Amino acid sequence: MKNKLREIKLLLAQLDADHQQAIVDYANFLVQRYKVEDSRAKDLKPESIERPRQESVIAAIKRLKKTYYMLETNTILDQTSALMGQHILKGREASDVIDELQSIFQAQYDQYLNQ
């Protein structure tokens, strides 16, 4: 699905705002007409990827993105960036930052399930 999202983003970038909106409108039409049952969408479970003993913050973010593949990570980009900044610029321990990142991703997943 990630490849399809990338392809759609590339295609949208080549269109003006009106045509981009037309694509969004058409996608909404398709969703309404051919919507996958919510129960199937909710069946998307996080991948079980074990946290390594020694892990960098960047590696943790990549792991969490793979773990929670069903989430739109732009919604937590600000929080993720802020934590990365605390680690790099202020010297906050990587393990503490990673713990908080995991909590953020888990909370976003819980919100995803409750939609």
C-alpha positions in Angstrom: 0.0 0.0 0.0 2.9 2.4 0.7 4.0 2.1 -3.0 0.5 3.0 -4.1 0.4 6.0 -1.7 3.7 7.2 -3.1 2.5 6.9 -6.6 -0.7 8.8 -5.8 1.3 11.6 -4.2 3.6 11.8 -7.2 0.6 12.0 -9.5 -1.2 14.6 -7.4 2.0 16.8 -7.3 1.8 17.1 -11.0 -1.8 18.6 -10.9 -3.1 22.0 -10.1 -5.3 22.5 -6.9 -8.6 22.1 -8.8 -7.6 18.8 -10.4 -6.2 17.6 -7.1 -9.6 18.2 -5.5 -11.3 16.4 -8.3 -9.1 13.3 -7.5 -10.0 13.6 -3.8 -13.7 13.9 -4.7 -13.5 10.8 -6.9 -11.7 8.9 -4.2 -14.4 9.8 -1.7 -17.0 8.6 -4.2 -15.2 5.3 -4.6 -14.9 4.8 -0.8 -18.7 5.5 -0.4 -19.6 3.1 -3.2 -17.1 0.3 -2.6 -16.1 0.8 1.1 -14.3 -2.2 2.7 -16.2 -3.3 5.8 -14.9 -1.4 8.9 -14.3 -4.7 10.6 -11.8 -5.7 8.0 -10.0 -2.3 8.3 -9.9 -2.7 12.0 -8.3 -6.1 11.7 -5.0 -4.5 10.7 -2.8 -5.4 13.6 0.7 -4.0 14.3 3.6 -6.0 13.1 5.5 -7.7 15.9 8.9 -6.3 15.6 11.1 -6.7 18.7 12.9 -3.7 20.0 16.7 -4.2 19.9 18.8 -3.7 23.0 20.8 -1.0 21.4 18.7 1.1 19.1 19.1 4.6 17.8 16.2 7.0 17.8 16.1 7.0 14.0 16.1 3.2 13.9 13.3 3.2 16.4 11.2 5.6 14.3 11.7 3.3 11.3 10.8 0.3 13.3 7.7 1.9 14.7 6.6 3.0 11.2 6.9 -0.6 10.1 5.2 -1.9 13.2 2.3 0.5 12.8 2.2 0.4 9.0 -1.5 1.2 8.9 -1.1 4.7 10.5 -0.7 8.0 8.7 2.5 9.1 10.4 2.1 12.8 9.3 -0.3 13.2 12.2 2.5 12.5 14.7 5.3 14.2 12.8 5.4 17.2 15.1 5.7 15.0 18.2 8.3 12.8 16.6 10.4 15.8 15.4 10.2 17.4 18.9 11.5 14.2 20.5 14.2 13.8 18.0 15.2 17.4 18.7 15.3 16.8 22.4 17.6 13.9 21.9 20.0 15.5 19.4 20.0 19.1 20.7 19.4 18.6 24.4 21.1 15.3 24.9 18.0 13.4 26.2 18.6 9.7 26.5 17.7 7.7 23.5 16.0 5.0 25.5 13.7 7.6 27.1 12.9 9.1 23.7 12.2 5.7 22.3 9.9 4.8 25.2 7.9 8.0 24.6 7.8 7.4 20.8 6.4 4.0 21.4 3.7 5.5 23.6 2.9 8.0 20.9 2.6 5.4 18.2 0.5 3.2 20.5 -1.9 6.1 21.3 -2.2 6.9 17.6 -3.0 3.2 16.9 -5.7 3.2 19.7 -7.2 6.3 18.2 -7.2 4.6 14.8 -9.1 1.7 16.2 -11.7 4.0 17.8 -12.5 5.8 14.6 
